[in-house]
């Protein structure tokens, strides 16, 4: 099922947040770009894939999508550290022998050597050695000892392979755990985007787990996820417009380990064995996808001063860093990429004045909705249509929270949404922007409702019905609903049972501040 993400009943456009790989509190239609076809899939390279293809026909767009997925499969079969049958996994089991390897594997190993040198060891394929130490210690409810980290650092600082470009061989030298994580996803995405153009696409925007590649005759607004915001439809921290090139984001806010109530990043500094905690999020724009991916990871490890110096040396690289203390640092050219954006009234700052200050609580209650898609019996699967909205006690729709759909003419597959919401609301807008963020796990999404209606006005206290409707092309269907007493005082939690398309829904009405 091809899907396009619809986000915002108003002409909300880009700045409202991240809703199912797009932005929006509400929904925005596909708009005038009728030659742009949008696809969304789960469990591609272990994350989610959003694909926009500009093509002369739907058939050509489908061919481009097939070419993208074929390239993902081909290169994952070469570079994956998590697939035992991949070329990399087989090569990693060898020791001390010069093995002939594919051009792709040889190139990626070369790139790791180059980035290890450029970053002074901050980027290293053997960082996996320290990651495993942290995971083992966390499983025992503790942090690694100094001795454990010292052994990991010694292991990481050894040479791991020797390459002979002339003969096309690679010799694996040691037993340190290695994984080609840092930029292999971006590397593959660049080749997949090129494959789409060869298949007839005029332009392509490929977003795999927050790493985005643009190719051909298409440009894109890209929302930069706020690392301190939990919900998919929270407002982004920034918005840029790009054409050609790549943007990648790395950060500690979606993955990591928890030890006795403290969270530690999944990103480890190979030079020290310690987790990278100074930088919450690193976003990098570069012409080459591998460079964007490598620097996004490296800048999460390096100090801001080190990152600034390296970016200046490389040239033609823009970045935005979010530090743990709340400060942001951006390259001088970053601001030329930024695009004006319109915020919805629901997230706009309230006007100053005694009356509004008196009414607004310091930390207001809001509703957090966590959806988990049912896992289809397929390694890779398309997302269903999903609508999430709010109705008042009279059964009148008052707020669209988010919607996945194909094109407006197919919205009737969401029967309740189509009957109750679209009978009283019409929508317009443009294609939802892509979102650059830290890599997500597939199939699980969080939304937030702040108690306002589609015009951004606060709703009266009272009982409201939250509705979640899901439909798949071949007949699987769910309609879930839960009443919430929106009184601004009483926290409530609800867990809805699994359905056909939704493995579960959690609703948490309470305080969700930082």
C-alpha positions in Angstrom: 0.0 0.0 0.0 1.5 3.3 -1.0 0.9 5.9 1.7 1.4 9.6 2.0 1.4 11.2 5.4 -1.3 13.7 6.0 -0.7 16.2 8.8 -2.8 19.2 9.6 -6.4 20.3 9.1 -5.3 23.9 8.8 -2.7 25.0 6.3 -0.3 24.0 9.0 2.6 23.0 6.8 5.9 22.1 8.2 6.7 23.3 11.6 4.3 21.4 13.8 6.2 18.3 14.6 7.0 14.8 13.6 3.9 12.7 12.8 4.7 9.2 11.6 7.8 10.2 9.8 6.3 13.6 8.8 5.3 16.6 10.7 2.0 17.7 11.9 -0.7 17.9 14.5 -3.6 17.2 12.3 -3.2 16.6 8.6 -2.1 18.2 5.4 -3.0 16.9 2.0 -0.7 15.9 -0.8 -1.3 19.2 -2.5 -0.4 20.2 -6.1 2.7 18.1 -6.5 0.7 15.4 -8.3 3.8 13.8 -9.8 5.3 13.1 -6.4 4.5 9.6 -5.1 5.1 8.8 -1.4 5.8 5.4 0.1 6.3 4.3 3.8 7.7 1.0 5.0 8.8 -0.5 8.2 11.8 -2.6 9.1 14.1 -1.4 6.3 17.7 -1.6 7.6 16.2 -2.1 11.0 14.3 1.2 10.9 11.6 3.0 9.0 11.7 4.2 5.4 10.0 7.3 3.9 10.4 7.6 0.2 9.2 10.5 -2.1 9.6 9.9 -5.8 8.9 12.5 -8.5 8.0 10.6 -11.7 5.9 11.0 -14.8 3.5 8.1 -13.8 2.6 5.9 -10.9 4.1 2.9 -12.8 7.4 4.7 -13.1 7.3 5.7 -9.4 6.6 2.1 -8.4 9.6 0.9 -10.5 11.8 3.5 -8.7 10.5 2.2 -5.3 11.3 -1.4 -6.4 14.8 -0.3 -7.4 15.4 1.5 -4.1 14.3 -1.6 -2.1 16.4 -3.9 -4.3 19.5 -1.8 -3.7 18.8 -1.8 0.1 18.6 -5.6 0.0 21.7 -6.0 -2.1 24.0 -3.7 0.0 22.6 -4.9 3.3 23.6 -8.4 2.1 27.1 -7.0 1.8 27.6 -4.6 4.7 25.3 -5.8 7.5 27.0 -6.7 10.8 23.7 -8.2 12.1 23.1 -10.7 9.2 25.3 -13.7 9.6 25.2 -14.5 5.9 26.3 -11.0 4.8 29.7 -10.6 3.1 31.0 -8.4 6.0 29.9 -11.0 8.6 31.7 -13.8 6.8 34.8 -11.7 6.3 34.8 -10.7 10.0 35.2 -14.4 10.9 38.5 -14.6 9.0 41.8 -13.8 10.6 45.2 -12.9 9.0 44.4 -13.9 5.5 44.0 -11.5 2.5 40.4 -12.0 1.3 39.1 -10.7 -2.0 36.1 -8.5 -1.1 33.4 -6.6 -3.1 34.1 -3.0 -4.2 31.4 -1.8 -1.8 32.9 -3.5 1.3 36.4 -2.4 0.3 35.2 1.2 -0.1 33.4 1.3 3.2 36.5 -0.1 5.0 38.6 2.6 3.3 36.2 5.2 4.4 36.3 4.0 8.0 40.1 4.3 7.9 39.9 7.8 6.5 37.3 9.0 9.0 39.2 7.4 11.9 42.2 9.5 10.9 40.3 12.7 10.3 38.4 12.5 13.6 41.4 11.5 15.7 39.9 8.2 16.6 36.4 9.5 17.5 34.9 7.4 14.7 35.9 3.8 14.7 34.2 0.6 13.6 35.3 -1.1 16.7 33.3 1.2 19.0 31.1 -1.9 19.2 33.6 -3.3 21.7 32.8 -0.6 24.2 29.1 -0.7 23.4 29.1 -4.4 24.3 30.9 -3.6 27.6 28.2 -1.1 28.5 25.3 -3.4 27.6 26.8 -6.3 29.7 27.3 -4.0 32.7 23.8 -2.4 32.3 22.3 -5.9 32.3 23.9 -6.4 35.7 22.6 -3.0 37.0 25.9 -1.2 37.0 28.3 0.9 35.0 31.4 -0.6 33.5 34.5 -0.5 35.8 37.6 1.5 34.8 39.4 -1.8 34.1 36.7 -3.0 31.8 36.7 0.3 29.8 40.5 0.4 29.7 40.6 -3.1 28.1 37.9 -2.0 25.6 39.9 1.1 24.7 43.1 -1.0 24.2 41.1 -3.3 22.0 39.6 -0.4 19.9 42.9 1.4 19.4 44.6 -1.6 17.6 44.5 -1.8 13.8 41.6 -3.9 12.7 42.3 -4.6 9.1 44.8 -4.1 6.3 43.6 -3.2 2.8 45.2 -3.7 -0.6 43.2 -1.6 -3.1 45.2 -2.9 -6.1 44.3 -6.5 -5.5 40.9 -5.7 -4.0 41.7 -7.6 -0.8 41.1 -7.0 2.9 42.9 -8.7 5.8 41.2 -8.9 9.1 43.8 -8.5 11.8 42.2 -8.9 15.2 39.2 -10.2 17.1 37.7 -6.8 18.2 34.0 -6.6 17.7 33.4 -4.4 14.7 30.2 -3.0 13.1 29.9 -0.7 10.1 27.2 1.4 11.8 28.3 5.0 11.8 27.6 5.8 8.1 26.8 2.6 6.3 23.1 3.4 6.4 23.8 6.8 4.7 26.2 5.1 2.2 23.5 2.6 1.2 20.8 5.3 1.0 22.9 7.3 -1.5 23.2 4.3 -3.8 19.5 3.5 -3.4 18.6 7.1 -4.4 20.8 6.8 -7.5 19.0 3.5 -8.3 15.7 5.3 -8.3 16.9 7.8 -10.9 18.2 5.0 -13.1 14.8 3.4 -12.9 13.2 6.6 -14.3 12.5 8.8 -11.4 13.0 12.6 -12.0 13.8 13.2 -8.4 13.9 11.3 -5.1 13.9 12.1 -1.4 14.9 9.0 0.6 14.6 9.1 4.4 15.8 6.0 6.2 15.7 6.3 9.9 16.2 10.0 9.9 19.1 10.0 7.4 18.0 11.8 4.2 19.3 11.8 0.7 18.0 14.0 -2.1 18.7 13.4 -5.8 17.5 14.9 -9.1 14.7 17.5 -9.7 13.2 17.7 -6.3 13.7 19.8 -3.2 12.5 19.2 0.3 11.7 20.9 3.5 13.5 19.0 6.3 12.4 19.3 9.9 15.1 18.8 12.5 13.7 16.8 15.4 14.0 18.3 18.9 16.0 15.8 21.0 14.2 16.9 24.1 10.7 16.2 22.6 9.3 12.7 23.0 6.2 12.8 20.7 6.3 12.3 17.0 4.1 15.3 16.4 6.0 17.7 18.8 7.3 20.8 17.0 10.7 20.4 15.4 13.5 22.6 16.6 14.4 23.9 13.1 13.4 23.6 9.4 15.7 23.7 6.4 15.2 23.5 2.7 17.6 21.3 0.7 18.2 20.2 -2.9 20.7 17.5 -3.8 23.0 16.2 -1.1 22.3 14.6 2.2 21.4 15.4 5.8 22.0 13.1 8.7 21.3 13.3 12.5 22.8 11.3 15.3 21.9 11.5 18.9 21.5 9.7 22.2 17.8 10.5 22.8 16.2 7.5 21.2 18.5 4.6 22.2 20.9 3.8 25.0 21.1 2.0 28.3 19.5 2.7 31.7 21.4 2.1 34.9 19.7 2.7 38.2 17.5 5.4 36.8 20.3 7.2 34.8 20.3 7.0 31.0 23.5 6.6 29.0 23.9 7.2 25.3 24.4 4.3 22.9 27.1 6.3 21.3 30.5 5.6 22.8 33.8 7.5 22.4 36.4 4.9 21.2 39.1 7.1 22.6 37.9 6.7 26.2 35.2 4.0 26.3 32.8 6.5 27.9 29.4 7.2 26.5 29.0 10.5 24.6 26.9 12.7 26.8 27.9 16.3 26.0 26.0 16.5 22.7 22.4 15.5 22.6 22.0 15.8 18.8 24.2 16.4 15.8 22.8 17.2 12.4 25.1 17.5 9.4 24.4 18.6 5.8 26.9 17.5 3.2 27.0 16.7 -0.5 28.0 13.1 0.1 25.7 10.9 2.2 28.6 9.0 3.7 30.2 12.2 4.8 26.9 13.5 6.4 26.5 10.2 8.2 30.0 9.9 9.4 30.2 13.5 10.7 26.8 13.3 12.4 28.2 10.4 14.5 31.6 11.9 15.0 30.2 15.3 16.1 28.1 13.4 18.8 31.4 12.1 20.2 33.8 15.0 19.7 33.7 18.2 21.7 31.9 21.1 20.0 35.3 22.9 19.5 36.7 19.8 17.8 33.7 19.5 15.5 33.9 23.2 14.6 37.6 22.8 13.6 37.0 19.7 11.6 34.0 21.2 9.7 36.1 24.2 8.9 38.9 22.1 7.5 36.6 20.0 5.3 34.6 23.0 4.0 31.1 22.8 2.4 29.7 21.1 5.5 27.0 22.6 7.6 25.9 21.5 11.1 23.6 22.1 14.0 24.5 20.8 17.5 22.3 20.6 20.5 24.3 20.4 23.7 23.2 18.8 26.9 23.0 22.2 28.7 20.4 23.3 26.2 22.6 25.5 24.0 22.8 25.1 20.2 25.8 25.6 18.0 25.5 26.0 14.2 27.9 26.5 11.4 27.9 30.0 9.8 26.2 28.6 6.6 23.5 26.8 8.5 21.3 29.9 8.6 21.3 30.1 4.9 19.5 26.7 4.7 16.8 27.7 7.2 13.3 28.3 5.8 10.5 30.4 7.3 7.8 28.3 8.8 4.3 28.7 10.2 3.5 27.4 13.6 0.0 26.3 14.4 -1.9 28.3 17.0 -1.9 25.3 19.3 1.8 25.5 19.7 2.2 29.3 19.3 3.4 31.2 22.4 0.5 32.6 24.4 0.2 36.4 24.5 1.7 38.1 27.5 -0.7 39.4 30.1 -2.0 38.8 33.5 -5.1 36.9 32.4 -3.2 34.3 30.3 -0.5 33.9 32.8 -3.0 33.2 35.6 -4.8 30.5 33.6 -1.8 28.6 32.2 -0.3 26.0 34.6 3.4 25.8 35.0 3.5 22.3 33.7 0.1 21.5 32.0 -1.2 18.1 31.6 -1.4 16.6 28.1 -2.2 13.3 26.5 0.6 11.1 25.2 -0.5 8.3 22.8 1.8 5.5 22.0 0.9 3.3 19.0 2.6 0.0 18.2 1.9 -1.5 14.7 1.2 -5.2 14.5 4.1 -7.0 13.0 3.1 -8.4 9.7 4.6 -11.9 8.7 7.1 -10.2 6.4 10.7 -9.0 7.0 9.6 -5.7 5.5 6.0 -4.4 5.5 4.0 -1.3 4.5 2.3 0.8 7.1 -1.5 0.7 7.3 -3.7 3.8 7.0 -4.1 5.2 10.5 -6.2 8.1 11.8 -6.1 9.5 15.3 -8.5 12.2 16.3 -10.6 13.6 19.2 -14.4 13.9 19.6 -16.4 15.8 22.2 -19.3 14.4 24.3 -21.7 15.2 21.5 -19.7 13.0 19.1 -18.4 16.0 17.2 -14.8 15.8 15.9 -12.7 18.6 17.5 -9.1 17.8 16.8 -7.2 15.8 14.2 -4.0 14.5 15.8 -2.5 12.6 12.9 -3.4 10.7 9.8 -1.6 8.3 7.4 -3.3 7.9 4.1 -2.6 7.4 0.4 -4.5 10.1 -1.6 -7.6 11.9 -0.5 -9.9 9.8 -2.7 -8.9 6.7 -0.8 -9.7 8.1 2.7 -13.0 6.3 2.8 -11.0 3.2 3.8 -10.9 4.8 7.2 -14.7 4.5 7.5 -15.3 6.3 10.8 -12.8 9.1 10.1 -14.2 9.6 6.7 -17.8 9.7 7.9 -17.3 11.8 11.0 -14.3 14.0 10.3 -14.2 14.7 6.6 -18.0 15.4 6.5 -17.3 18.6 8.4 -13.7 19.4 7.5 -11.8 19.9 4.3 -8.1 20.1 4.0 -5.3 21.5 1.9 -1.6 22.0 2.1 1.5 20.6 0.7 3.6 17.4 1.0 4.7 16.9 4.6 8.4 17.6 5.1 10.9 14.9 5.8 12.3 14.6 9.3 16.0 14.3 10.2 16.4 12.6 13.6 18.3 10.0 15.5 17.5 6.5 14.2 14.2 5.0 15.4 13.1 1.4 15.9 10.4 0.4 13.4 6.7 0.2 14.2 6.4 2.2 17.4 5.2 5.9 17.4 4.3 8.4 20.0 1.9 11.4 19.6 0.8 14.2 21.9 -2.4 16.2 22.2 -2.3 19.4 24.2 -6.0 19.9 24.7 -6.6 22.4 21.8 -9.0 22.1 18.9 -8.0 22.3 15.2 -7.9 26.1 15.4 -5.5 26.0 18.3 -8.1 27.2 20.9 -8.1 25.4 24.3 -11.1 23.1 24.7 -13.3 23.3 27.8 -12.7 20.7 30.6 -14.8 17.7 30.1 -14.9 14.2 28.7 -13.4 13.6 25.2 -13.2 10.5 23.1 -9.8 9.5 21.6 -10.3 7.5 18.4 -7.7 5.4 16.6 -8.7 3.8 13.3 -6.4 1.6 11.2 -7.1 -0.1 7.8 -5.0 -2.2 5.4 -5.5 -2.6 1.7 -6.7 -6.2 1.9 -9.4 -5.8 4.6 -7.6 -5.8 8.1 -9.3 -3.1 10.2 -9.3 -1.7 13.7 -11.3 1.0 15.4 -10.2 1.7 19.0 -11.6 4.4 21.3 -11.0 5.6 24.8 -12.8 8.3 26.9 -10.5 10.7 28.7 -11.7 13.1 31.4 -9.8 16.3 30.4 -9.9 18.2 33.7 -6.3 19.5 33.9 -5.8 17.8 37.3 -6.2 14.1 37.4 -3.6 11.9 35.7 -5.0 8.9 33.9 -3.4 5.9 32.1 -5.1 3.5 29.7 -3.9 0.4 27.8 -6.0 -0.7 24.9 -5.9 -4.4 23.8 -4.2 -5.4 20.5 -6.2 -5.4 17.4 -5.6 -6.6 13.8 -3.3 -3.7 12.7 -2.3 -2.2 16.1 -0.4 -4.4 18.5 -1.3 -2.1 21.3 -2.2 1.5 22.3 -1.1 3.2 25.5 -2.7 6.5 26.6 -1.1 8.6 29.3 -2.8 11.8 30.5 -0.4 13.6 32.7 2.7 15.8 32.9 5.3 15.2 30.2 7.7 18.0 30.7 11.5 17.7 30.5 
